Amino acid sequence: MNRQHNAKLRHEGGKRLRTGSAGRVSVADGPYAEAQEVIGGLFVIEAKDYSEAVTVASSCPHVRYGWIELREVEPT
């Protein structure tokens, strides 16, 4: 696993996953992070593209309780 300890999230691109009222995960373009938001935690996953990352993140139980924002890591 290639861990990047000195990295930041990219501002452009990204996806946001949220479970809708029918229990299905919806995917929207993002990111939506704003200055007043605080990151509650993060998981680092390795994926070849956003499509693969959406597949991995859709199976995460946390998506039922809010949203998951997918962002690329930009090495610093």
N, C-alpha and C positions, 0 to 999 in steps of 0.2 A: 504494500500500500504506500502510495506517495503522499505523505502528509505535508501540508504547507503551513507551517506555524506562523510565518510572517506574510500574511496575505490580507486582502480586503475584498469586499464584495463589489462586483462591477455595477455601475449605475444603469447601463443600458441593457436591453434584453430582459430576460426573465419570464417566469410564468407564476401564476397564483392559482392554487388548487383549493377548492372549497366544496363541501358536501351540501347539496341542495335539499329541498324539502322532500324530494322523492327518494333520497338516500343515494343518489348518484353523484359521483365526483365531477365537478365542472372545472374546466381549465380556461383561464383568461390570460391575455398578455399582461405583463407587468414590467418592472416592479412598481410597487405602490408605497414603499417605505417613505415616511415623512419624518421631519425633524422631531416631532413630538412622540413618535413611536419608539418603543424599546423592544429589543430582541429578547424574547423569553427563553431562548435556547436555540441550539442548532445541531444539525447532523451534517456530516460531510459524506457525500456519496460520490462515487466515481461512475460516470456515464459518458458514452461517446457523443451524445447530443441531448437536447432538451426533450426529445421524444422518449428516449430511454429513461431519462431522469423522471419524467412524468409517470411512467409505468412503475418505477420503483417507489416514488413518493405516494402514489395512489393507494398502495397497500399499507401505508403507515396509519395506525389507529388514531393518531393525533388529528388527522384531517376531519374527523367527525366532530371535533370540539372547537373549531375555528377555521383557520386556513393555514396552508403551507405555501411559503414563497420560495421559489426556486431561483437561484442566482448563480452565476459563474463566479469563481474565485479568481481574482487578479493578483498574481504574485507581486510583492513590493520589493 
